């Protein structure tokens, strides 16, 4: 890791898959962006009708360093304006995965939505990963919350 600013950087390797040479590479659209936009590598426009779930190719494969994962997240503008999201948000790209990055999009909106070649459809965030070592016990440390969950702390 290196960094000359408050943001650390990590190097990943990207492979363009055949037929995706014309697509822009993933990029941070602003200097403060957390995620790189991923683009659709569809040959023809794809219509997502309300309720549809479709697997959309990006035309790229990545080598993410061990100790990191790629998190695929929805784009807020698509969610707000069109109801487009990711079924498994965030999606995980493991450091040992070398296949094509594909995005599982869903249309939660009321109108059909068309995905065209090179549309920005999701964003990729790189995050550190920790592996847990599991210790089995009969009792857990007590907390004030205890077993309270699913609305236990209220709305206000």
N, CA and C atoms as an extended XYZ file, in Angstrom:
468
Properties=species:S:1:pos:R:3:atomname:S:1:resname:S:1:resid:I:1 pbc="F F F"
N         0.846       -1.179        0.000 N   UNK     1
C         0.000        0.000        0.000 CA  UNK     1
C         0.884        1.232        0.000 C   UNK     1
N         0.438        2.211       -0.723 N   UNK     2
C         1.148        3.481       -0.725 CA  UNK     2
C         0.122        4.581       -0.813 C   UNK     2
N         0.539        5.782       -0.571 N   UNK     3
C        -0.397        6.884       -0.681 CA  UNK     3
C         0.277        8.189       -0.351 C   UNK     3
N         0.024        9.189       -1.165 N   UNK     4
C         0.613       10.493       -0.914 CA  UNK     4
C        -0.424       11.435       -0.329 C   UNK     4
N        -1.641       10.942       -0.156 N   UNK     5
C        -2.704       11.760        0.429 CA  UNK     5
C        -3.329       10.971        1.572 C   UNK     5
N        -4.483       11.418        2.014 N   UNK     6
C        -5.171       10.742        3.102 CA  UNK     6
C        -5.768        9.411        2.652 C   UNK     6
N        -5.776        9.158        1.352 N   UNK     7
C        -6.354        7.926        0.815 CA  UNK     7
C        -5.238        6.955        0.460 C   UNK     7
N        -5.305        5.741        1.021 N   UNK     8
C        -4.341        4.710        0.662 CA  UNK     8
C        -4.675        4.156       -0.711 C   UNK     8
N        -3.693        3.619       -1.379 N   UNK     9
C        -3.927        2.983       -2.671 CA  UNK     9
C        -3.405        1.555       -2.638 C   UNK     9
N        -4.014        0.714       -3.438 N   UNK    10
C        -3.576       -0.661       -3.607 CA  UNK    10
C        -3.624       -0.953       -5.102 C   UNK    10
N        -2.652       -1.692       -5.582 N   UNK    11
C        -2.583       -1.995       -7.011 CA  UNK    11
C        -3.352       -3.279       -7.301 C   UNK    11
N        -4.233       -3.220       -8.291 N   UNK    12
C        -4.922       -4.402       -8.788 CA  UNK    12
C        -4.567       -4.566      -10.258 C   UNK    12
N        -4.706       -5.777      -10.750 N   UNK    13
C        -4.435       -6.052      -12.152 CA  UNK    13
C        -5.761       -6.336      -12.836 C   UNK    13
N        -5.941       -5.746      -14.020 N   UNK    14
C        -7.179       -5.877      -14.767 CA  UNK    14
C        -6.900       -6.511      -16.116 C   UNK    14
N        -7.757       -7.463      -16.488 N   UNK    15
C        -7.671       -8.100      -17.802 CA  UNK    15
C        -8.943       -7.756      -18.571 C   UNK    15
N        -8.767       -7.135      -19.751 N   UNK    16
C        -9.906       -6.906      -20.640 CA  UNK    16
C       -10.236       -8.233      -21.321 C   UNK    16
N       -11.498       -8.583      -21.313 N   UNK    17
C       -11.909       -9.810      -21.975 CA  UNK    17
C       -12.227       -9.519      -23.438 C   UNK    17
N       -12.110      -10.522      -24.302 N   UNK    18
C       -12.353      -10.299      -25.732 CA  UNK    18
C       -13.698       -9.618      -25.979 C   UNK    18
N       -13.664       -8.608      -26.832 N   UNK    19
C       -14.873       -7.867      -27.170 CA  UNK    19
C       -15.145       -6.669      -26.279 C   UNK    19
N       -14.292       -6.426      -25.289 N   UNK    20
C       -14.527       -5.287      -24.387 CA  UNK    20
C       -13.476       -4.189      -24.551 C   UNK    20
N       -12.666       -4.285      -25.583 N   UNK    21
C       -11.553       -3.345      -25.770 CA  UNK    21
C       -12.018       -1.894      -25.922 C   UNK    21
N       -13.249       -1.685      -26.364 N   UNK    22
C       -13.760       -0.333      -26.584 CA  UNK    22
C       -14.316        0.320      -25.318 C   UNK    22
N       -14.475       -0.442      -24.256 N   UNK    23
C       -15.101        0.085      -23.041 CA  UNK    23
C       -14.095        0.844      -22.177 C   UNK    23
N       -14.524        1.946      -21.579 N   UNK    24
C       -13.641        2.636      -20.630 CA  UNK    24
C       -13.323        1.725      -19.444 C   UNK    24
N       -12.121        1.854      -18.919 N   UNK    25
C       -11.735        1.091      -17.738 CA  UNK    25
C       -12.482        1.614      -16.517 C   UNK    25
N       -12.626        0.770      -15.471 N   UNK    26
C       -13.208        1.278      -14.230 CA  UNK    26
C       -12.442        2.511      -13.774 C   UNK    26
N       -13.171        3.501      -13.284 N   UNK    27
C       -12.528        4.760      -12.899 CA  UNK    27
C       -13.291        5.430      -11.770 C   UNK    27
N       -12.540        6.216      -10.991 N   UNK    28
C       -13.142        7.083       -9.984 CA  UNK    28
C       -13.581        8.341      -10.711 C   UNK    28
N       -14.862        8.678      -10.644 N   UNK    29
C       -15.392        9.808      -11.404 CA  UNK    29
C       -15.062       11.163      -10.775 C   UNK    29
N       -14.774       11.174       -9.459 N   UNK    30
C       -14.346       12.410       -8.796 CA  UNK    30
C       -13.183       12.078       -7.861 C   UNK    30
N       -12.462       13.081       -7.422 N   UNK    31
C       -11.289       12.849       -6.564 CA  UNK    31
C       -11.686       12.294       -5.195 C   UNK    31
N       -12.907       12.522       -4.760 N   UNK    32
C       -13.362       12.020       -3.468 CA  UNK    32
C       -14.195       10.756       -3.553 C   UNK    32
N       -14.337       10.186       -4.743 N   UNK    33
C       -15.163        8.989       -4.915 CA  UNK    33
C       -14.543        7.792       -4.197 C   UNK    33
N       -15.374        7.010       -3.545 N   UNK    34
C       -14.921        5.789       -2.876 CA  UNK    34
C       -14.877        4.605       -3.823 C   UNK    34
N       -15.733        4.627       -4.834 N   UNK    35
C       -15.841        3.491       -5.738 CA  UNK    35
C       -15.505        3.835       -7.170 C   UNK    35
N       -14.983        2.836       -7.879 N   UNK    36
C       -14.749        2.945       -9.320 CA  UNK    36
C       -16.006        2.448      -10.021 C   UNK    36
N       -16.469        3.194      -11.003 N   UNK    37
C       -17.653        2.770      -11.740 CA  UNK    37
C       -17.332        1.598      -12.649 C   UNK    37
N       -18.224        0.619      -12.648 N   UNK    38
C       -18.147       -0.539      -13.529 CA  UNK    38
C       -19.168       -0.360      -14.638 C   UNK    38
N       -18.809       -0.773      -15.846 N   UNK    39
C       -19.645       -0.533      -17.022 CA  UNK    39
C       -20.186       -1.818      -17.612 C   UNK    39
N       -21.325       -1.695      -18.274 N   UNK    40
C       -21.979       -2.831      -18.915 CA  UNK    40
C       -21.268       -3.190      -20.216 C   UNK    40
N       -20.959       -4.468      -20.372 N   UNK    41
C       -20.326       -4.956      -21.603 CA  UNK    41
C       -21.342       -5.749      -22.427 C   UNK    41
N       -22.572       -5.246      -22.476 N   UNK    42
C       -23.613       -5.918      -23.249 CA  UNK    42
C       -23.410       -5.630      -24.729 C   UNK    42
N       -23.695       -6.629      -25.574 N   UNK    43
C       -23.585       -6.441      -27.025 CA  UNK    43
C       -24.746       -5.621      -27.562 C   UNK    43
N       -25.944       -5.921      -27.069 N   UNK    44
C       -27.180       -5.232      -27.460 CA  UNK    44
C       -27.826       -4.683      -26.202 C   UNK    44
N       -28.696       -3.661      -26.333 N   UNK    45
C       -29.405       -3.166      -25.154 CA  UNK    45
C       -30.172       -4.292      -24.457 C   UNK    45
N       -30.184       -4.234      -23.114 N   UNK    46
C       -30.887       -5.218      -22.295 CA  UNK    46
C       -31.988       -4.495      -21.543 C   UNK    46
N       -33.218       -4.973      -21.694 N   UNK    47
C       -34.359       -4.364      -20.998 CA  UNK    47
C       -34.593       -5.099      -19.687 C   UNK    47
N       -34.599       -4.333      -18.593 N   UNK    48
C       -34.966       -4.861      -17.273 CA  UNK    48
C       -36.387       -4.397      -16.993 C   UNK    48
N       -37.337       -5.297      -17.084 N   UNK    49
C       -38.710       -4.959      -16.734 CA  UNK    49
C       -38.852       -4.943      -15.221 C   UNK    49
N       -39.877       -4.287      -14.685 N   UNK    50
C       -40.066       -4.289      -13.230 CA  UNK    50
C       -40.044       -5.724      -12.686 C   UNK    50
N       -39.225       -5.940      -11.668 N   UNK    51
C       -39.096       -7.251      -11.051 CA  UNK    51
C       -38.050       -8.150      -11.687 C   UNK    51
N       -37.539       -7.791      -12.863 N   UNK    52
C       -36.536       -8.618      -13.541 CA  UNK    52
C       -35.203       -8.590      -12.809 C   UNK    52
N       -34.525       -9.728      -12.852 N   UNK    53
C       -33.154       -9.876      -12.359 CA  UNK    53
C       -32.335      -10.396      -13.527 C   UNK    53
N       -31.246       -9.702      -13.851 N   UNK    54
C       -30.389      -10.136      -14.963 CA  UNK    54
C       -28.925       -9.994      -14.577 C   UNK    54
N       -28.130      -10.922      -15.114 N   UNK    55
C       -26.690      -10.926      -14.901 CA  UNK    55
C       -26.037      -10.162      -16.046 C   UNK    55
N       -25.388       -9.045      -15.715 N   UNK    56
C       -24.829       -8.150      -16.720 CA  UNK    56
C       -23.304       -8.247      -16.703 C   UNK    56
N       -22.691       -8.554      -17.849 N   UNK    57
C       -21.228       -8.657      -17.912 CA  UNK    57
C       -20.565       -7.286      -17.882 C   UNK    57
N       -19.321       -7.261      -17.402 N   UNK    58
C       -18.536       -6.019      -17.429 CA  UNK    58
C       -17.378       -6.099      -18.420 C   UNK    58
N       -17.055       -7.290      -18.906 N   UNK    59
C       -15.962       -7.431      -19.856 CA  UNK    59
C       -14.583       -7.366      -19.244 C   UNK    59
N       -14.506       -7.464      -17.913 N   UNK    60
C       -13.201       -7.416      -17.244 CA  UNK    60
C       -13.087       -8.524      -16.205 C   UNK    60
N       -11.855       -8.920      -15.932 N   UNK    61
C       -11.511       -9.803      -14.822 CA  UNK    61
C       -10.423       -9.089      -14.030 C   UNK    61
N       -10.360       -9.358      -12.724 N   UNK    62
C        -9.425       -8.655      -11.845 CA  UNK    62
C        -8.571       -9.630      -11.055 C   UNK    62
N        -7.392       -9.187      -10.679 N   UNK    63
C        -6.569       -9.858       -9.681 CA  UNK    63
C        -6.461       -8.886       -8.506 C   UNK    63
N        -7.192       -9.196       -7.456 N   UNK    64
C        -7.191       -8.365       -6.252 CA  UNK    64
C        -6.196       -8.996       -5.276 C   UNK    64
N        -5.321       -8.215       -4.671 N   UNK    65
C        -4.310       -8.790       -3.780 CA  UNK    65
C        -4.926       -9.499       -2.574 C   UNK    65
N        -4.237      -10.528       -2.112 N   UNK    66
C        -4.654      -11.217       -0.900 CA  UNK    66
C        -4.719      -10.202        0.239 C   UNK    66
N        -5.719      -10.341        1.089 N   UNK    67
C        -5.915       -9.392        2.186 CA  UNK    67
C        -6.907       -8.301        1.828 C   UNK    67
N        -7.417       -8.339        0.587 N   UNK    68
C        -8.414       -7.370        0.134 CA  UNK    68
C        -9.571       -8.111       -0.525 C   UNK    68
N       -10.679       -7.442       -0.634 N   UNK    69
C       -11.823       -7.923       -1.399 CA  UNK    69
C       -12.347       -6.759       -2.217 C   UNK    69
N       -13.029       -7.075       -3.294 N   UNK    70
C       -13.768       -6.070       -4.033 CA  UNK    70
C       -15.219       -6.153       -3.607 C   UNK    70
N       -15.801       -5.032       -3.246 N   UNK    71
C       -17.234       -4.982       -2.938 CA  UNK    71
C       -17.932       -4.281       -4.091 C   UNK    71
N       -18.921       -4.955       -4.666 N   UNK    72
C       -19.708       -4.381       -5.750 CA  UNK    72
C       -20.971       -3.809       -5.138 C   UNK    72
N       -21.183       -2.526       -5.349 N   UNK    73
C       -22.312       -1.820       -4.736 CA  UNK    73
C       -23.146       -1.127       -5.808 C   UNK    73
N       -24.415       -0.861       -5.472 N   UNK    74
C       -25.278       -0.156       -6.434 CA  UNK    74
C       -24.833        1.291       -6.624 C   UNK    74
N       -25.293        1.881       -7.691 N   UNK    75
C       -25.092        3.306       -7.919 CA  UNK    75
C       -26.332        4.024       -7.418 C   UNK    75
N       -26.148        5.019       -6.587 N   UNK    76
C       -27.283        5.686       -5.939 CA  UNK    76
C       -28.194        6.387       -6.941 C   UNK    76
N       -27.642        6.958       -8.002 N   UNK    77
C       -28.471        7.632       -8.997 CA  UNK    77
C       -29.413        6.665       -9.703 C   UNK    77
N       -28.909        5.481      -10.048 N   UNK    78
C       -29.775        4.478      -10.678 CA  UNK    78
C       -30.856        4.011       -9.712 C   UNK    78
N       -30.504        3.891       -8.451 N   UNK    79
C       -31.483        3.460       -7.446 CA  UNK    79
C       -32.578        4.508       -7.267 C   UNK    79
N       -32.191        5.758       -7.105 N   UNK    80
C       -33.161        6.822       -6.859 CA  UNK    80
C       -34.038        7.111       -8.070 C   UNK    80
N       -33.417        7.245       -9.231 N   UNK    81
C       -34.156        7.666      -10.416 CA  UNK    81
C       -34.924        6.548      -11.104 C   UNK    81
N       -34.414        5.289      -10.984 N   UNK    82
C       -35.010        4.206      -11.762 CA  UNK    82
C       -35.341        2.954      -10.952 C   UNK    82
N       -34.966        2.901       -9.673 N   UNK    83
C       -35.229        1.712       -8.866 CA  UNK    83
C       -34.314        0.545       -9.198 C   UNK    83
N       -33.142        0.827       -9.765 N   UNK    84
C       -32.210       -0.231      -10.160 CA  UNK    84
C       -31.226       -0.496       -9.020 C   UNK    84
N       -31.118       -1.754       -8.634 N   UNK    85
C       -30.222       -2.122       -7.550 CA  UNK    85
C       -29.531       -3.438       -7.818 C   UNK    85
N       -28.799       -3.908       -6.828 N   UNK    86
C       -28.122       -5.191       -6.875 CA  UNK    86
C       -28.819       -6.138       -5.917 C   UNK    86
N       -29.089       -7.347       -6.389 N   UNK    87
C       -29.781       -8.327       -5.558 CA  UNK    87
C       -28.933       -8.681       -4.344 C   UNK    87
N       -27.645       -8.818       -4.516 N   UNK    88
C       -26.746       -9.255       -3.443 CA  UNK    88
C       -25.825       -8.129       -2.985 C   UNK    88
N       -26.368       -6.964       -2.768 N   UNK    89
C       -25.528       -5.817       -2.414 CA  UNK    89
C       -25.089       -5.883       -0.957 C   UNK    89
N       -23.808       -5.693       -0.668 N   UNK    90
C       -22.760       -5.653       -1.676 CA  UNK    90
C       -22.373       -7.045       -2.121 C   UNK    90
N       -22.024       -7.166       -3.379 N   UNK    91
C       -21.455       -8.403       -3.893 CA  UNK    91
C       -19.985       -8.448       -3.533 C   UNK    91
N       -19.445       -9.631       -3.395 N   UNK    92
C       -18.046       -9.794       -3.012 CA  UNK    92
C       -17.236      -10.402       -4.143 C   UNK    92
N       -16.086       -9.808       -4.423 N   UNK    93
C       -15.108      -10.392       -5.341 CA  UNK    93
C       -13.920      -10.799       -4.477 C   UNK    93
N       -13.731      -12.097       -4.320 N   UNK    94
C       -12.636      -12.618       -3.511 CA  UNK    94
C       -11.303      -12.428       -4.220 C   UNK    94
N       -10.228      -12.387       -3.434 N   UNK    95
C        -8.900      -12.142       -4.006 CA  UNK    95
C        -8.429      -13.280       -4.902 C   UNK    95
N        -8.986      -14.476       -4.759 N   UNK    96
C        -8.560      -15.589       -5.603 CA  UNK    96
C        -9.487      -15.835       -6.794 C   UNK    96
N       -10.501      -14.988       -7.009 N   UNK    97
C       -11.399      -15.126       -8.158 CA  UNK    97
C       -10.781      -14.464       -9.380 C   UNK    97
N       -10.785      -15.158      -10.505 N   UNK    98
C       -10.181      -14.622      -11.725 CA  UNK    98
C       -11.150      -14.585      -12.902 C   UNK    98
N       -12.408      -14.857      -12.675 N   UNK    99
C       -13.386      -14.838      -13.758 CA  UNK    99
C       -13.912      -13.436      -14.034 C   UNK    99
N       -14.789      -13.355      -15.020 N   UNK   100
C       -15.382      -12.068      -15.383 CA  UNK   100
C       -16.215      -11.516      -14.228 C   UNK   100
N       -16.101      -10.223      -14.012 N   UNK   101
C       -16.950       -9.541      -13.042 CA  UNK   101
C       -18.302       -9.334      -13.715 C   UNK   101
N       -19.335       -9.876      -13.106 N   UNK   102
C       -20.693       -9.742      -13.624 CA  UNK   102
C       -21.571       -9.208      -12.509 C   UNK   102
N       -22.530       -8.387      -12.877 N   UNK   103
C       -23.347       -7.659      -11.913 CA  UNK   103
C       -24.784       -8.197      -11.954 C   UNK   103
N       -25.322       -8.564      -10.784 N   UNK   104
C       -26.694       -9.070      -10.701 CA  UNK   104
C       -27.613       -7.880      -10.433 C   UNK   104
N       -28.193       -7.335      -11.506 N   UNK   105
C       -29.072       -6.167      -11.392 CA  UNK   105
C       -30.521       -6.589      -11.237 C   UNK   105
N       -31.275       -5.769      -10.520 N   UNK   106
C       -32.719       -5.956      -10.360 CA  UNK   106
C       -33.409       -4.617      -10.588 C   UNK   106
N       -34.584       -4.674      -11.173 N   UNK   107
C       -35.399       -3.475      -11.354 CA  UNK   107
C       -36.521       -3.501      -10.328 C   UNK   107
N       -36.339       -2.712       -9.261 N   UNK   108
C       -37.365       -2.559       -8.238 CA  UNK   108
C       -38.323       -1.422       -8.586 C   UNK   108
N       -38.058       -0.728       -9.671 N   UNK   109
C       -38.873        0.412      -10.063 CA  UNK   109
C       -40.149        0.003      -10.787 C   UNK   109
N       -41.004        0.994      -11.082 N   UNK   110
C       -42.288        0.709      -11.738 CA  UNK   110
C       -42.224        0.675      -13.261 C   UNK   110
N       -41.090        1.095      -13.851 N   UNK   111
C       -40.981        1.193      -15.311 CA  UNK   111
C       -39.833        0.333      -15.826 C   UNK   111
N       -39.917       -0.141      -17.073 N   UNK   112
C       -38.775       -0.841      -17.671 CA  UNK   112
C       -37.559        0.075      -17.723 C   UNK   112
N       -36.378       -0.516      -17.632 N   UNK   113
C       -35.131        0.232      -17.691 CA  UNK   113
C       -34.205       -0.473      -18.674 C   UNK   113
N       -33.593        0.282      -19.574 N   UNK   114
C       -32.712       -0.295      -20.581 CA  UNK   114
C       -31.250       -0.049      -20.236 C   UNK   114
N       -30.475       -1.118      -20.273 N   UNK   115
C       -29.032       -1.058      -20.047 CA  UNK   115
C       -28.361       -1.113      -21.409 C   UNK   115
N       -27.518       -0.124      -21.671 N   UNK   116
C       -26.810       -0.045      -22.953 CA  UNK   116
C       -25.314       -0.249      -22.734 C   UNK   116
N       -24.633       -0.599      -23.787 N   UNK   117
C       -23.197       -0.816      -23.728 CA  UNK   117
C       -22.503        0.411      -23.134 C   UNK   117
N       -21.599        0.169      -22.230 N   UNK   118
C       -20.769        1.170      -21.552 CA  UNK   118
C       -21.515        1.966      -20.481 C   UNK   118
N       -22.797        1.670      -20.227 N   UNK   119
C       -23.493        2.333      -19.117 CA  UNK   119
C       -22.787        1.995      -17.807 C   UNK   119
N       -22.703        2.972      -16.911 N   UNK   120
C       -22.161        2.746      -15.573 CA  UNK   120
C       -23.269        2.093      -14.744 C   UNK   120
N       -23.048        0.852      -14.318 N   UNK   121
C       -24.125        0.071      -13.696 CA  UNK   121
C       -23.886       -0.272      -12.231 C   UNK   121
N       -22.672       -0.133      -11.752 N   UNK   122
C       -22.351       -0.465      -10.359 CA  UNK   122
C       -21.039        0.201      -10.023 C   UNK   122
N       -20.618        0.070       -8.774 N   UNK   123
C       -19.326        0.606       -8.380 CA  UNK   123
C       -18.555       -0.429       -7.578 C   UNK   123
N       -17.244       -0.366       -7.702 N   UNK   124
C       -16.337       -1.301       -7.041 CA  UNK   124
C       -15.560       -0.568       -5.963 C   UNK   124
N       -15.625       -1.098       -4.746 N   UNK   125
C       -14.891       -0.567       -3.600 CA  UNK   125
C       -13.891       -1.638       -3.168 C   UNK   125
N       -12.653       -1.266       -2.907 N   UNK   126
C       -11.673       -2.206       -2.376 CA  UNK   126
C       -11.619       -2.066       -0.863 C   UNK   126
N       -11.679       -3.201       -0.155 N   UNK   127
C       -11.702       -3.197        1.310 CA  UNK   127
C       -10.742       -4.250        1.846 C   UNK   127
N       -10.151       -3.936        2.993 N   UNK   128
C        -9.302       -4.905        3.678 CA  UNK   128
C       -10.166       -6.042        4.219 C   UNK   128
N        -9.555       -7.210        4.332 N   UNK   129
C       -10.241       -8.394        4.842 CA  UNK   129
C        -9.473       -8.920        6.044 C   UNK   129
N       -10.193       -9.316        7.063 N   UNK   130
C        -9.618      -10.018        8.205 CA  UNK   130
C       -10.250      -11.399        8.278 C   UNK   130
N        -9.459      -12.418        8.584 N   UNK   131
C        -9.999      -13.754        8.808 CA  UNK   131
C       -10.136      -13.963       10.309 C   UNK   131
N       -11.243      -14.559       10.715 N   UNK   132
C       -11.514      -14.802       12.131 CA  UNK   132
C       -10.963      -16.153       12.557 C   UNK   132
N       -10.509      -16.221       13.779 N   UNK   133
C       -10.198      -17.492       14.432 CA  UNK   133
C       -11.324      -17.719       15.428 C   UNK   133
N       -12.009      -18.845       15.332 N   UNK   134
C       -13.210      -19.105       16.124 CA  UNK   134
C       -12.847      -19.829       17.415 C   UNK   134
N       -13.247      -19.245       18.536 N   UNK   135
C       -13.112      -19.866       19.848 CA  UNK   135
C       -14.512      -20.238       20.327 C   UNK   135
N       -14.745      -21.519       20.599 N   UNK   136
C       -16.049      -21.999       21.061 CA  UNK   136
C       -16.110      -21.867       22.576 C   UNK   136
N       -17.268      -21.390       23.083 N   UNK   137
C       -17.454      -21.212       24.517 CA  UNK   137
C       -18.895      -21.536       24.889 C   UNK   137
N       -19.138      -21.745       26.148 N   UNK   138
C       -20.504      -21.980       26.639 CA  UNK   138
C       -21.236      -20.663       26.904 C   UNK   138
N       -20.492      -19.596       27.214 N   UNK   139
C       -21.090      -18.310       27.557 CA  UNK   139
C       -20.346      -17.184       26.846 C   UNK   139
N       -21.088      -16.150       26.476 N   UNK   140
C       -20.494      -14.954       25.879 CA  UNK   140
C       -20.444      -13.856       26.915 C   UNK   140
N       -19.549      -12.894       26.730 N   UNK   141
C       -19.474      -11.755       27.637 CA  UNK   141
C       -20.804      -11.022       27.638 C   UNK   141
N       -21.240      -10.576       28.796 N   UNK   142
C       -22.513       -9.858       28.952 CA  UNK   142
C       -22.388       -8.427       28.414 C   UNK   142
N       -23.460       -7.935       27.765 N   UNK   143
C       -23.578       -6.535       27.370 CA  UNK   143
C       -24.934       -6.020       27.815 C   UNK   143
N       -25.100       -4.708       27.877 N   UNK   144
C       -26.398       -4.135       28.241 CA  UNK   144
C       -27.477       -4.530       27.239 C   UNK   144
N       -27.124       -4.639       25.972 N   UNK   145
C       -28.102       -4.994       24.936 CA  UNK   145
C       -28.505       -6.465       25.025 C   UNK   145
N       -27.573       -7.322       25.316 N   UNK   146
C       -27.883       -8.745       25.404 CA  UNK   146
C       -28.344       -9.306       24.076 C   UNK   146
N       -29.488       -9.990       24.078 N   UNK   147
C       -30.013      -10.630       22.881 CA  UNK   147
C       -31.005       -9.761       22.124 C   UNK   147
N       -31.178       -8.503       22.512 N   UNK   148
C       -32.129       -7.622       21.833 CA  UNK   148
C       -31.694       -7.330       20.406 C   UNK   148
N       -32.622       -7.441       19.476 N   UNK   149
C       -32.320       -7.178       18.073 CA  UNK   149
C       -33.577       -6.834       17.308 C   UNK   149
N       -33.446       -6.583       16.021 N   UNK   150
C       -34.578       -6.299       15.136 CA  UNK   150
C       -35.516       -5.249       15.726 C   UNK   150
N       -34.998       -4.039       15.877 N   UNK   151
C       -35.799       -2.938       16.382 CA  UNK   151
C       -35.724       -2.739       17.887 C   UNK   151
N       -34.876       -3.505       18.528 N   UNK   152
C       -34.738       -3.454       19.977 CA  UNK   152
C       -34.448       -2.048       20.501 C   UNK   152
N       -33.662       -1.281       19.758 N   UNK   153
C       -33.288        0.053       20.249 CA  UNK   153
C       -34.287        1.137       19.845 C   UNK   153
N       -35.345        0.789       19.115 N   UNK   154
C       -36.392        1.756       18.773 CA  UNK   154
C       -36.075        2.571       17.531 C   UNK   154
N       -36.969        3.536       17.246 N   UNK   155
C       -36.834        4.389       16.078 CA  UNK   155
C       -36.260        5.756       16.447 C   UNK   155
N       -36.615        6.273       17.605 N   UNK   156
C       -36.218        7.637       17.981 CA  UNK   156
C       -35.098        7.641       18.970 C   UNK   156
